Amino acid sequence: MELVIATSIGALTAGGVYLILRLRAFPVILGLALLSYAVNLFLFASGRLAVNMPPVLDKYGDASYTDPLPQALVLTAIVISFGMTAVLVMVALGAFVESGDDRINTEEDAPEGDDEPTEAPR
Amino acid sequence: MSHWIIAPVILPALLAPVIGFVMRHDISMARIASLTGAALVVAIATGLALTAAGGETLVYRLGDWPAPFGIVLVLDRLSAMMVLLTSLLALIVLAHAVATGWDARGQHFHALFQFQIMGLVGAFLTGDIFNLFVFFEILLIASYGLMIHGGGQARLRAGLQYVVINLAGSTLFLFALGVLYAATGTLNIADLARVMEGIEPDDASLVRVAAMLLMVVFAVKAALFPVQFWLPGAYANAPAPVAALFAIMTKVGAYAIIRVHTLVFGPGAGATADIASTWLFPAALVTIAIGAFGVLGARRLMPMVAFSVVGSMGALLLAVSAFTPTALAAAFYYLVHSTFAAAALFLVADLVLTRRGDERLLALPPTVQNGLFAALFFAAAIAMAGMPPLSGFLGKLLVLDALRAPGQIGWAWSAILIGSLLTILGFARAGSTLFWKSTAVDTEATTTTAATPLQLAPAMVALAMLAGLTAFAGPLTAQFQHTADQLFDRGGYVGAVLGASPPEPTTDAATVPASSEEN
């Protein structure tokens, strides 16, 4: 269980970091989505992993329960990242429609006539 | 009385949807509602500041849940000062946006503006670190809308970069919160401060990771080296009134560093004591250098002002990095000063650029009211660069005076003094090109409309704030000293939030934190 969670968080984060370092808007958006999945899983795991446990104390004070607070935090984080992704897509679409390509760097630091953008000189 | 603490959050939150849905086709009604709302927030913030000036830490429990379980808003001198600063700046900027017609160049300016005020005020008032994240997101999502207000290719591109860097920052923030919760089992700032005193060595390394992650997140907001690169592009391409409002956005980052890294990870916190100052000091030095060279090298007016904001954040965080009451008192004075100075510069730059039509620093035919604009720019520039007689000089003097420890004095003094010199040079060159050499250009002056008194007033009020800050420097620095002393009284803050809450936590509730830590 721990291994699965840890490797999936690691893989999602690595993929997300790689993608947000691209110079096109579309991979960057995907990368941020991957990162938000990674962080949601991570937050979920921060309350310790417990399988088949209720997120409430039973009335006899038995201590076997899973921590409900990270679940509430994750819900908030999911809602926020969902809204943020929507805003990001709208802004990226606006920039794409205005300028005709989805390069993420601004005009002054874009290399001349490069189709597949590499690292921008800055 | 205590319900007033949440009023500056609730009022814009209720007003924004009303403006957005009911008044979206009627700009004059939206203007009246928005200006009235901003003025009311100023009145409430003044009341709160007067209440907090007594030195008591007031706690507002949402839903009346006792502190570590429910979310609390905390009003102390620092948060009251920041709320008052935010509300004053918002009113000035809003008046400028209305007078110059910026608000009518796109949709929903006023609704987004109110949401922005709500997020800013909430971030300053909250006493829960996850709630701080939520208010960060509120102010950011409003700022995304404001940033691309009016549209245009360059602005949308810069806006996209701004959104991406802040989303990456938010993700890091969540990682930091996860680590912090896993190690301590709480996210209430006061409770964190209490837990941190007795943290076990096993958890200490995790907590140090969380402290540094939080530091990076707040540094992104505060435009601190090495994560300052987004600011010049974003501020230079944002609509000028929005850039002026963003003068407080960098201060949100500085405030969060001050709050979290004194209360939670500050001196006396054992494992994480002074973790911030080790890194903050050199980073702030480099930030000052970047700001100064940026001002000197900028070829357009708005990026130049943006770089001067970067430089001022460097000076502010240099003072913060000492983490002593004296240095923080100086930092508070400089914080208030640099907010109004940056806003004044952006507003004056907007007035000038609207009439010049060319953003580059070139000698063009003089515009109407050349002398008046020159005087306003001169005043704002000397305030920003830190020359007498305005408050920038006093602010930098206080910062220099506070940084006299043997390890600091050489680096800090030379960085601030040389940085100021370069900033002065940059502004002097820009000012003489814009206003003085322009008079020597022979071509026919283009006909532009003169600025009405109403359009000039907001920039002048911002400058008047600086003059007031200078004239009342004595009483204000005394007040800022009390603010800093209260900030270092960790016991007072923790006691106010956790202890002595009228409805005693029941035994049921009291067992929860212990078991959630073990689980």
Interface residues (C-beta under 8 A of the other chain):
Chain A: I20 A25 V28 L32 L35 S36 A38 V39 F42 L43 A45 S46 G47 R48 A50 L57 G61 A63 Y65 T66 D67 L69 P70 L73 T76 A77 I80 S81 G83 M84 V87 L88 V91 A92 G94 A95 E98 S99 I104 N105 T106 E107 R122
Chain B: F130 V134 E137 I141 Y144 G145 I148 G151 G152 Q153 A154 L156 R157 A158 G159 L160 Q161 V163 V164 L167 A168 S170 T171 L174 F175 L177 G178 V179 Y181 A182 L187 F229 G233 N237 T511 V512 S515 S516 E518 N519
